């Protein structure tokens, strides 16, 4: 039986364990072990070296010409070897949370690199050739950038873009030209407004705008018919944006920790909604139409100063988090007791 036959007789779990231990230890002296490790590495299409405290990429990786996915995140790497560009089957490269200040020019020769994670490399210089890669997933979070790089508009096949945790305060209108975007994370920036062009992203499903300084939303945002998840926690919204009530495909809506007052009756049009967070809005007031959200599974009203809860909420089979002092059932439903309490004080109509 040759080495490859031995390898094929092993379980996938054993093969994976040997692959990882090759990098965790330099004391595997058995000739058989070394021979099998060589075969394992030659056959590898995925390699996870995240969190090993590496200061450089091991030279052994250079021979792994079949690699499609390589994780090097959460290490202490300051410089990447140019030979990474020889791994011409690589489709996903995770370099997050290292100490990189530049990328090797060799990476521009990766013809199938569709995913690149650069998050957390503060001060990283973004080379001109980056915008010529066939990227679909790009993570530029926590790089310390102050504006969205203009050449990014050329990445027309991009489906996932993370720009969060930077110092960006203004978004360009050309963002609306990235028509294939499905996932856009703009959280924890310094945004005070959004361009209307954000409504030109027909495939957008996930939009995270939490942790900004937004006081309003542009009306064109209501055109995002495929939007399923919208996160707006920790902003400065004082009026419920009317454009949200036109997002009929929403499944998750988070508006916690704003300054919202009256929620419009038109919220009943969000018939697909399963999770609604309205927590920590002190002046919150709910419409009687809330009970029409029949798909709702979670409703968070904690941290508000509600004086009444619509009677229609009794009909919802969902978990409800009420403000402190309000009675709740163990299953999270609003009990009849709460409704009766309102009636006694004349707070409930209908």
C-alpha positions as CSV (number, residue, x, y, z in Angstrom):
1,X,0.0,0.0,0.0
2,X,1.5,3.4,-1.0
3,X,1.2,6.6,0.8
4,X,-1.8,7.8,-1.2
5,X,-3.6,4.5,-0.5
6,X,-3.0,5.0,3.2
7,X,-4.3,8.5,3.0
8,X,-7.5,7.4,1.2
9,X,-8.2,4.8,4.0
10,X,-8.2,7.5,6.7
11,X,-11.3,9.4,7.8
12,X,-11.7,13.0,6.8
13,X,-11.4,14.0,10.5
14,X,-8.0,12.3,10.7
15,X,-6.7,13.9,7.6
16,X,-7.8,17.4,8.8
17,X,-6.2,16.8,12.2
18,X,-2.9,15.8,10.6
19,X,-3.0,18.8,8.3
20,X,-3.5,21.2,11.2
21,X,-0.9,19.5,13.4
22,X,1.7,19.9,10.7
23,X,1.6,23.7,11.4
24,X,1.1,23.5,15.1
25,X,4.2,21.3,15.7
26,X,7.6,20.9,14.2
27,X,8.3,17.6,16.1
28,X,6.5,15.1,13.8
29,X,9.7,13.1,13.0
30,X,8.1,9.9,11.8
31,X,9.1,9.3,8.1
32,X,5.6,7.9,7.5
33,X,4.0,11.0,9.1
34,X,6.1,13.3,7.0
35,X,5.3,11.4,3.8
36,X,1.6,11.3,4.5
37,X,1.6,15.0,5.5
38,X,3.2,15.8,2.1
39,X,0.4,14.0,0.3
40,X,-2.3,15.6,2.5
41,X,-0.9,19.1,1.7
42,X,-0.6,18.4,-2.0
43,X,-4.3,17.5,-2.1
44,X,-5.5,20.3,0.1
45,X,-8.1,22.7,-1.4
46,X,-8.8,24.5,1.9
47,X,-6.3,25.5,4.7
48,X,-7.2,27.3,7.9
49,X,-4.2,28.9,9.6
50,X,-6.2,31.5,11.5
51,X,-5.3,32.4,15.1
52,X,-1.9,30.5,15.3
53,X,0.1,33.6,16.1
54,X,2.0,33.4,12.8
55,X,4.3,36.3,11.9
56,X,4.8,35.0,8.3
57,X,3.2,32.7,5.9
58,X,4.8,29.2,6.1
59,X,6.9,28.4,3.1
60,X,5.2,25.0,2.9
61,X,2.0,26.7,1.7
62,X,3.8,27.7,-1.6
63,X,3.5,24.1,-2.9
64,X,-0.3,23.8,-2.3
65,X,-1.2,24.6,-5.9
66,X,-4.7,23.2,-5.5
67,X,-5.7,25.6,-2.7
68,X,-9.0,27.4,-3.3
69,X,-9.6,28.8,0.2
70,X,-6.9,30.1,2.6
71,X,-7.5,31.6,6.0
72,X,-4.6,33.6,7.5
73,X,-6.8,35.8,9.8
74,X,-6.1,36.7,13.4
75,X,-2.3,36.3,13.3
76,X,0.6,38.8,13.6
77,X,1.7,38.8,9.9
78,X,3.3,42.1,8.8
79,X,4.2,41.1,5.3
80,X,3.0,38.6,2.7
81,X,5.2,36.7,0.3
82,X,4.9,37.6,-3.4
83,X,4.6,33.9,-4.2
84,X,1.0,33.8,-3.0
85,X,0.2,34.9,-6.5
86,X,1.4,31.4,-7.7
87,X,-1.7,29.8,-6.0
88,X,-3.7,30.4,-9.1
89,X,-6.7,28.4,-8.1
90,X,-7.3,30.6,-5.0
91,X,-10.8,31.9,-4.8
92,X,-11.0,33.1,-1.2
93,X,-8.3,34.7,0.9
94,X,-8.9,35.8,4.5
95,X,-6.2,38.2,5.8
96,X,-8.3,39.9,8.5
97,X,-6.8,41.2,11.8
98,X,-3.1,41.0,11.0
99,X,-0.6,43.9,10.8
100,X,-0.3,44.4,7.1
101,X,0.5,47.8,5.6
102,X,0.7,46.6,2.0
103,X,-0.3,43.8,-0.3
104,X,2.2,42.0,-2.5
105,X,1.9,42.7,-6.2
106,X,1.7,38.9,-6.9
107,X,-1.9,38.9,-5.7
108,X,-3.0,40.7,-8.8
109,X,-2.2,37.5,-10.8
110,X,-4.9,35.4,-9.1
111,X,-7.5,35.0,-11.9
112,X,-10.2,33.4,-9.8
113,X,-10.0,35.4,-6.5
114,X,-13.6,36.2,-5.7
115,X,-13.4,36.8,-2.0
116,X,-10.9,39.0,-0.1
117,X,-11.1,39.9,3.6
118,X,-8.8,42.7,4.7
119,X,-10.6,43.7,7.9
120,X,-8.7,45.1,10.8
121,X,-5.4,45.9,9.0
122,X,-5.2,49.5,10.1
123,X,-3.4,51.8,7.7
124,X,-3.3,49.2,4.9
125,X,-2.4,50.7,1.6
126,X,-4.9,49.6,-1.1
127,X,-3.0,49.1,-4.4
128,X,-4.4,50.2,-7.8
129,X,-4.5,46.7,-9.1
130,X,-6.9,45.6,-6.4
131,X,-9.8,47.1,-8.4
132,X,-9.0,44.9,-11.4
133,X,-9.6,41.6,-9.5
134,X,-12.8,39.6,-10.2
135,X,-14.0,40.2,-6.6
136,X,-17.5,39.3,-5.5
137,X,-16.9,39.6,-1.7
138,X,-14.8,42.4,-0.3
139,X,-14.3,43.3,3.3
140,X,-12.6,46.7,4.0
141,X,-13.8,47.1,7.6
142,X,-11.6,48.7,10.2
143,X,-8.9,50.0,7.9
144,X,-9.0,53.6,9.0
145,X,-10.1,54.9,5.6
146,X,-11.9,58.2,5.5
147,X,-13.6,57.9,2.1
148,X,-14.9,55.1,-0.2
149,X,-12.1,54.5,-2.8
150,X,-13.4,55.8,-6.2
151,X,-12.0,52.9,-8.2
152,X,-14.3,50.5,-6.3
153,X,-17.0,51.5,-8.7
154,X,-15.3,49.2,-11.2
155,X,-16.0,46.1,-9.2
156,X,-19.4,45.6,-11.0
157,X,-19.6,41.9,-9.9
158,X,-19.5,42.7,-6.2
159,X,-22.2,41.0,-4.2
160,X,-20.9,41.6,-0.6
161,X,-19.3,44.8,0.6
162,X,-18.2,45.6,4.1
163,X,-17.1,49.2,4.9
164,X,-18.0,49.3,8.5
165,X,-15.9,50.6,11.4
166,X,-14.1,53.2,9.3
167,X,-14.1,57.0,9.4
168,X,-16.3,57.5,6.4
169,X,-18.9,60.3,6.7
170,X,-20.0,60.7,3.1
171,X,-21.1,58.1,0.5
172,X,-20.6,58.6,-3.2
173,X,-23.6,58.6,-5.6
174,X,-21.9,56.0,-7.8
175,X,-22.6,53.4,-5.0
176,X,-25.8,52.9,-6.9
177,X,-23.9,51.5,-9.9
178,X,-22.9,48.4,-7.9
179,X,-26.1,46.7,-9.1
180,X,-25.2,43.2,-8.1
181,X,-24.8,44.0,-4.4
182,X,-26.8,41.8,-2.0
183,X,-25.0,42.5,1.3
184,X,-23.9,46.0,2.3
185,X,-22.5,46.8,5.7
186,X,-22.2,50.5,6.5
187,X,-22.4,50.3,10.2
188,X,-20.4,52.3,12.8
189,X,-19.3,55.0,10.4
190,X,-19.9,58.8,10.7
191,X,-22.8,59.0,8.2
192,X,-25.2,61.8,8.6
193,X,-27.1,61.1,5.4
194,X,-27.5,58.6,2.6
195,X,-27.4,59.2,-1.1
196,X,-30.7,58.6,-2.9
197,X,-28.7,56.3,-5.3
198,X,-28.8,53.6,-2.6
199,X,-32.3,52.9,-3.9
200,X,-30.8,51.7,-7.2
201,X,-29.5,48.4,-5.8
202,X,-32.2,46.0,-7.0
203,X,-30.5,42.8,-5.5
204,X,-29.8,44.2,-2.1
205,X,-31.1,41.9,0.7
206,X,-29.0,43.0,3.7
207,X,-28.4,46.6,4.7
208,X,-26.7,47.5,8.0
209,X,-26.8,51.2,8.8
210,X,-26.5,50.9,12.6
211,X,-24.2,53.1,14.6
212,X,-24.3,56.2,12.5
213,X,-25.7,59.8,12.9
214,X,-28.7,59.4,10.5
215,X,-31.7,61.7,11.2
216,X,-33.6,60.6,8.1
217,X,-33.6,58.2,5.1
218,X,-33.9,59.0,1.4
219,X,-37.3,58.2,-0.1
220,X,-35.7,56.1,-2.9
221,X,-34.6,53.5,-0.3
222,X,-38.3,52.4,-0.4
223,X,-37.6,51.0,-3.9
224,X,-35.4,48.1,-2.5
225,X,-38.0,45.4,-3.1
226,X,-35.7,42.5,-2.3
227,X,-34.5,44.0,1.0
228,X,-35.0,41.5,3.7
229,X,-32.9,42.8,6.6
230,X,-32.6,46.5,7.6
231,X,-30.6,47.5,10.7
232,X,-30.8,51.1,11.9
233,X,-30.1,50.8,15.6
234,X,-28.1,53.6,17.4
235,X,-28.9,56.4,15.0
236,X,-30.7,59.7,15.6
237,X,-34.1,59.1,13.9
238,X,-36.9,61.0,15.5
239,X,-39.5,60.3,12.9
240,X,-40.3,56.8,11.5
241,X,-39.0,57.0,7.9
242,X,-42.0,56.6,5.6
243,X,-39.9,54.8,3.0
244,X,-39.6,51.8,5.3
245,X,-43.3,51.1,5.1
246,X,-42.9,50.4,1.3
247,X,-40.3,47.6,1.9
248,X,-42.8,44.8,1.7
249,X,-40.2,42.1,1.7
250,X,-38.6,43.0,5.1
251,X,-38.1,40.0,7.4
252,X,-36.0,41.8,10.1
253,X,-36.2,45.5,11.0
254,X,-34.1,46.9,13.8
255,X,-34.7,50.5,15.0
256,X,-33.6,50.3,18.6
257,X,-31.9,53.2,20.4
258,X,-33.2,56.1,18.3
259,X,-35.6,58.9,19.2
260,X,-38.7,57.6,17.5
261,X,-42.2,58.7,18.5
262,X,-45.3,57.5,16.7
263,X,-45.0,54.4,14.6
264,X,-47.3,54.9,11.5
265,X,-50.3,52.6,10.9
266,X,-48.8,51.8,7.5
267,X,-46.3,49.5,9.2
268,X,-49.0,46.9,8.8
269,X,-48.0,46.6,5.2
270,X,-44.8,44.8,6.2
271,X,-46.6,41.5,6.1
272,X,-43.4,39.4,5.9
273,X,-41.9,40.9,9.1
274,X,-40.7,38.3,11.6
275,X,-38.4,40.4,13.9
276,X,-39.1,44.0,14.9
277,X,-36.8,45.9,17.4
278,X,-38.2,49.2,18.6
279,X,-36.4,49.1,22.0
280,X,-34.9,52.2,23.7
281,X,-37.1,54.7,22.0
282,X,-38.4,56.6,25.0
283,X,-41.3,58.4,23.3
284,X,-42.5,55.4,21.4
285,X,-46.2,55.1,20.5
286,X,-47.7,52.1,18.7
287,X,-50.6,52.0,16.2
288,X,-53.6,49.7,16.5
289,X,-52.6,48.0,13.2
290,X,-49.6,46.3,14.9
291,X,-51.8,43.2,15.3
292,X,-51.8,42.8,11.5
293,X,-48.1,41.7,11.5
294,X,-49.2,38.1,11.7
295,X,-45.7,36.6,10.8
296,X,-44.1,38.4,13.7
297,X,-42.0,36.1,15.9
298,X,-40.1,38.7,18.1
299,X,-41.1,42.2,19.1
300,X,-38.8,44.2,21.3
301,X,-40.4,47.2,23.1
302,X,-38.1,47.3,26.1
303,X,-36.5,50.6,27.2
304,X,-39.5,52.7,26.1
305,X,-42.0,54.7,28.1
306,X,-45.1,53.2,26.6
307,X,-48.4,54.2,28.2
308,X,-50.4,51.8,26.1
309,X,-50.1,48.6,24.1
310,X,-52.5,48.0,21.2
311,X,-55.2,45.5,22.0
312,X,-54.4,43.8,18.7
313,X,-51.1,42.5,20.1
314,X,-53.1,39.9,22.0
315,X,-53.7,38.1,18.8
316,X,-50.0,37.8,17.9
317,X,-48.3,34.4,18.5
318,X,-44.9,36.1,19.1
319,X,-42.4,36.8,21.9
320,X,-42.8,40.3,23.1
321,X,-40.3,42.2,25.3
322,X,-42.2,44.9,27.2
323,X,-40.8,47.9,29.2
324,X,-39.9,47.4,32.8
325,X,-42.9,47.2,35.0
326,X,-45.2,45.7,32.4
327,X,-46.5,42.2,33.1
328,X,-45.6,39.5,30.6
329,X,-46.3,35.8,30.3
330,X,-43.5,33.2,30.3
331,X,-44.0,32.7,26.5
332,X,-43.5,36.4,26.0
333,X,-47.1,37.2,25.0
334,X,-48.9,40.2,26.3
335,X,-51.3,39.0,29.0
336,X,-54.9,40.1,29.3
337,X,-53.9,41.7,32.6
338,X,-51.8,44.3,30.7
339,X,-54.7,45.2,28.5
340,X,-57.1,45.5,31.4
341,X,-54.6,47.7,33.2
342,X,-54.8,50.2,30.3
343,X,-58.6,50.0,30.2
344,X,-58.8,50.9,33.9
345,X,-56.8,54.0,33.3
346,X,-58.7,55.0,30.2
347,X,-55.6,54.6,28.0
348,X,-56.9,51.9,25.6
349,X,-59.4,52.8,22.9
350,X,-61.5,50.3,20.9
